[in-house]
Amino acid sequence: MLEIPLVRLDLDLPTPSYAKLGDAGCDLVARAGALLAPAGGRATIATGIALAIPKGYAGLVLARSGLAARHGIGCLNAPGLIDPGYRGEVAVILVNTDRVAPYEVHRGDRIAQLVICGVEQVRFLAVDELEATERGEGGFGHSGR
């Protein structure tokens, strides 16, 4: 199991945790409250932690499905990317897509999920054409409904 050093910037908040054994995402919580206005209101919410993600890995910050389904709350830059060299406080940019209802974030609320993924750096090789595939240049909506 990969171990990631973590600094608790707010000792009253829990460290990220998985709801169930085997889950891919662990919950991030809000360090402070905020009011997200309807129809696009947004706020950057600190989580009270800083991480040392090792080279070869990245942190992806994703929306919580329950918040999205029930309240229209998502992560504005989803997925948010935490590079391995970043050492500052992890923050989440939340957005309220509900057209009418504001949404209030309270300190300690679970606001997003963090997934740690292996990544590779690549070298891009310029070529005159790409190898043909069955899909070819079929893009958005290509596979049907």
Order of alpha helices (4+ residues) and beta strands (2+ residues): beta-beta-beta-beta-beta-alpha-beta-beta-beta-beta-beta
